[in-house]
Amino acid sequence: MAYNIPITKTQNPKPLPQDETKLGFGRIFTDHMFVWDWDKEKGWHDPRIEPFGPIVLHPASTVLHYGAEIFEGLKAYRRIDGTIAMFRPQENFKRMNRSAERMGLPEFDGELALEGLTKLVDLDSEWIPHGEGTSLYIRPFMIGDDEHLGVHAVSHARFYIILSPSGSYYAGGLAPVKIMIESHDVRAVRGGTGEAKCGGNYAASTRAGEKAMEKGFAQVLWLDGVEQKYIEEVGAMNIMFKIAGKIVTPALTGSILPGITRKSILEYLRAHGVDAEERRISVDELAKAMEDGTLEEAWGCGTAAVVSPVGLLSYNGKEYEIAGGKIGETTQMLYDAITGIQWGKRPDEFGWIYKVK
Ligand SMILES: *Cc1c(COP(=O)(O)O)cnc(C)c1O
C-alpha cells in the first residue's frame, strides 16, 4: 500500500438515495470515480480519484469503432458486524488482466487497482446501502481511446472504476426462473473472446436473451458455438447441475467465462467433501436426465445473483420442470453458504473477505 493515488473531492456532492427499496440495479452512481491512463510511451500513469462525471472521447476513439473494451463486476457489502468488505477482489483484477491480454488492451498492476478501488469505496462508503441483500456494485472497466481509425492494438487506454448502490437481487425472495435452451445464436466460440469479460460478448448475446424474454423466459442457456451440442452458460452466469446426486458444471474450455462465483462454489464444495465435476455436458445428456428425472437441480451462479435456481428448462419446444419448480436443497445450501460468508453471518473459512474498513 504505497501508491500515490491523489483524491480530488467533488464540490457538488449529490444527495444520498432516500428509499433503499427503490435502488434497482446500476442506475445510481456515487460522487467519485477512479481514473488511470495508459499510453505506449509512458505505460500506466496518473492513477487518481476524481469527481464522478461524463467521459470526453474523440469521435474516432478505438472503443467506439472496434469494441476495445473490457470490464469487471463485484460488490462491496455492509456486513452484519458493521465492517465494509469486498469478496475476492484480487480475482477480479487477475481476470481483468487476462481479458486485457486477449483484447489487445494493456495489462496493469492489480495491486494498484485494488488500492485505488479500496480508497474509492472508503471515500464513498456512505453510499453503501444498509438493507438486507443490498450492496455497492463495483464496475471497473478499460477502454482503448486511440484517436484514429486504423485497426491495430491500442496505444492509448483508460481504466475507470465506478460505483453504484444497488438493491437486493432477490427483493421478492430467492425465486426459480424459466430458461430456454438457445439453439440458434451462440455466445462464443473456442479461440474467440468467450473467456474474456468484454462488452462485445454482451452486444452479441442480447438478441437471444430479448427473444427468450418475449416468450416468457428469464434467459437463455447457451450451447457451444462449434457443434451447438455442449452446455456453456446461462445468460451471463455460469451454470451448474445436480444429476443423479452428483454436481456437475461445464469445464472451462475457452469459450466460457471463468466465474469467480463458480470457482468459489467449487472450492467450497470440495473443501466440504462434496465431489463436483467439471466436464463437458452435452445437451443430449441433459435432455435424457430431464426425461428420466435424474436432473435434480439446476442453478446459475454469478456475482449479481450469487445463485439463481432454474425451475424450468425448455428444449426443442418441450418444457421440463426441475426440482418441482422449487429451490433445490443444494441450490439453497450454496446460496446460504456463499452469502453467509459475504455478509459475515458465517466464518470466512477461505480468506475470501477483503476488508475496506
Ligand atoms: C461475469 C460473468 C459471469 C460470472 O462471473 P462472476 O465472477 O461469478 O461474477 C459468468 N458469465 C459471464 C458471461 C459473465 O460475464
The ligand as a Tripos MOL2 file, in Angstrom:
@<TRIPOS>MOLECULE
LIG
   15    15     1     0     0
SMALL
NO_CHARGES

@<TRIPOS>ATOM
      1 C1        -19.3030  -12.0550  -15.2100 C.3       1 LIG1
      2 C2        -19.8350  -13.2590  -15.8890 C.ar      1 LIG1
      3 C3        -20.0780  -14.4690  -15.2050 C.ar      1 LIG1
      4 C4        -19.9780  -14.6250  -13.7210 C.3       1 LIG1
      5 O1        -18.7420  -14.3460  -13.1780 O.3       1 LIG1
      6 P1        -18.5980  -13.9570  -11.6420 P.3       1 LIG1
      7 O2        -17.1660  -13.6820  -11.4870 O.co2     1 LIG1
      8 O3        -19.0520  -15.1190  -10.8480 O.co2     1 LIG1
      9 O4        -19.4810  -12.7700  -11.4220 O.co2     1 LIG1
     10 C5        -20.4720  -15.5630  -15.9540 C.ar      1 LIG1
     11 N1        -20.6670  -15.4770  -17.2800 N.ar      1 LIG1
     12 C6        -20.4680  -14.3230  -17.9630 C.ar      1 LIG1
     13 C7        -20.7000  -14.2920  -19.4320 C.3       1 LIG1
     14 C8        -20.0550  -13.1790  -17.2850 C.ar      1 LIG1
     15 O5        -19.8740  -12.0470  -17.9630 O.3       1 LIG1
@<TRIPOS>BOND
     1     1     2 1
     2     2     3 ar
     3     2    14 ar
     4     3     4 1
     5     3    10 ar
     6     4     5 1
     7     5     6 1
     8     6     7 2
     9     6     8 1
    10     6     9 1
    11    10    11 ar
    12    11    12 ar
    13    12    13 1
    14    12    14 ar
    15    14    15 1
@<TRIPOS>SUBSTRUCTURE
     1 LIG1         1 GROUP 0 **** ****
